[in-house]
Amino acid sequence: MAGSWITLPTDTLRIYFDLCIIKYFLNIISPNNDMKAKIDSLLADYPAIDTVAMGFPRGWENEPLWR
């Protein structure tokens, strides 16, 4: 693969995996993108969102893809 990818086990049927695919391609197209900042802001604005139900593994922020 040309760029960083995820290392934690991930459910490919959850939205988190789809977001990872989008982030992967976005990192290639626009290396200085702000997708992570926008996701962080969205999750901060809506704390009731169940990220576990969306497939986000614990420590997802530290994955090579999201750094």
N, C-alpha and C positions, 0 to 999 in steps of 0.2 A: 504494500500500500504506500502511496505517496506521502501521506500525512499521519499524524497521531490518531490513535483509535482508542477505544475503551478497553479496560482490562478486567473490570468487575463482571461477574455473571449478570446477564440482563435478559429479561423476558422480551423476546422479539415481537410479541403480540401487544405490547404496551406502547403508549405514546412516547415514552422516554427513548426507546430505540429509534423511532422515527425522527425525533429531534436530534439524535446523535448523527443520523445519516445526513440530515439537513446541515448540521454544524460542520460535518466533515467536508462536504462539498463547498460550503460557504468559506471555510478556512482556506481552501485551494483558490477559490475565485477572488476572495477579498480577505487576505490574511489579517487585517486590522479591524475585522468586523466587531460589532458590539452585541452579538446575540446573547452571550452569557450575561452581560449587564442587564439586558432587557428581561431575560428569564428571572434573574435575581430580583429585579424590581417588581415584576409581576407576582412572584411568590411572596414578596414582602407586603405588597398591597392587598393580597388575598391570603392571609395566613390559614384560613380554613381549608385551603386546597390540600387534598391528601396526595402528597407526592409519592407515597408508597403505592397507592392504588394506580398511579400513573406509571409505575415501574421504575421510578428513580431509586437506585440503590443507595444505601448509606455511604456517604463519602464521594458521591458523584462529582462534586465540585473539584475534587483533586485528581480526577482522571486526566490523562495526558491530552485528550481531546478538548477538555474544557479549560485547561490552564492557559 
